[in-house]
Amino acid sequence: MKYFKIIGRVAFIILVYLFVFLYAIIFTNDTGWVLFIFFSLLFLFECLSLISPLRMLKVKNTERIHLTVNEKKSINLVVGRAMKLPLYFNTLRVTFPEIQQYRALTNYFGQEKMLQIDWEPSQRGVIENQSLLLQTSDFFRLFIKQREMILPVEWIVLPEKHPLINEAIAVIEKVTNKKAYGETSYTLKNYREYREGESTKLIDWKTSSRMETLMTREYERDEPIQWLFVFYGIESTHFEALLSLFYTLFRTYKTSARFMLIGANGANSQLDSLVDFSKVQPVGSIPEIPYRQTESVCVFVPELSETLTRVFHEKRFHLISYETLVGKGGATDVD
């Protein structure tokens, strides 16, 4: 039945062309010949459109793209001929089913064209290919051709920026500032003159009597604490929200601390690439945290549990939940 329809459509076009040709021959006037030339050119483009194969087209992505969840961004793609052969498509529609976008070209001869699509991803991840649907039809829209293809891409969809980052930083600084400058030791470093406003407990009265001026004792301080911030990705309804907050912290908070992601498909060492934020998934077990003995560890968890509190209390880690960071709970500082 399909072939009968095709034959019928071809026959219809040929009959129309023959009618115009006979009209020009019989009446031999300018109108007839103008119509004949017009329909001849139309018939030529119609034939070229019918014989131009879609497999001779290629679509390519020219760059690695970083996107953010719920943030619209323009993506540039290039469509062109795969080989230097004459092509013609009356209409060419390029559809991206997975992101529900399409672009249409008219009177397309196979030259390189830039296609710009606007996409607002709803979930994070690493996208390595996109399905495409190429569709074309002839001038009379009697024939429709289509071809599916896979486009290799490198689109990195990162977590969205968290709106409560300032509240979270305030909580973090309450924890980290406790030891930000190191702890005072009992090793005497030096004597110096007393400054107004300082604690009188530091005054050395014997030295002050000898020097005939108030002198205070100065003690050595330990080296400043080196912090390790750990996203601990256990399964929770707050997993994505905490990851969004931790990602925003990593991008905006100026600190010398190391950052680490713990989770399935994520990094278990120092965080060096933003791609890890796209790949990490919740982990069901309680994995170990590879930390250095000289570091003070601050662990960010989606939600608190008795098991986590017990495990990290033994290691003397600082444990902060998502609700604590956004001002809905109290911190569990297990130092």
Salt bridges, closest charged atoms under 4 A:
GLU112 OE2 - LYS60 NZ 3.82
GLU154 OE2 - ARG64 NE 3.33
GLU183 OE2 - LYS179 NZ 3.88
GLU198 OE2 - ARG192 NH2 2.46
ASP204 OD2 - ARG217 NH1 3.54
GLU218 OE2 - ARG192 NE 3.20
GLU240 OE1 - ARG124 NE 2.89
GLU288 OE1 - LYS315 NZ 3.45
GLU295 OE2 - ARG258 NE 2.72
GLU295 OE2 - ARG292 NH1 3.90
GLU323 OE2 - HIS238 NE2 3.80
ASP333 OD2 - LYS178 NZ 2.78
ASP333 OD1 - HIS318 ND1 2.35
ASP335 OD2 - LYS179 NZ 2.91
ASP335 OD1 - ARG316 NH2 3.70
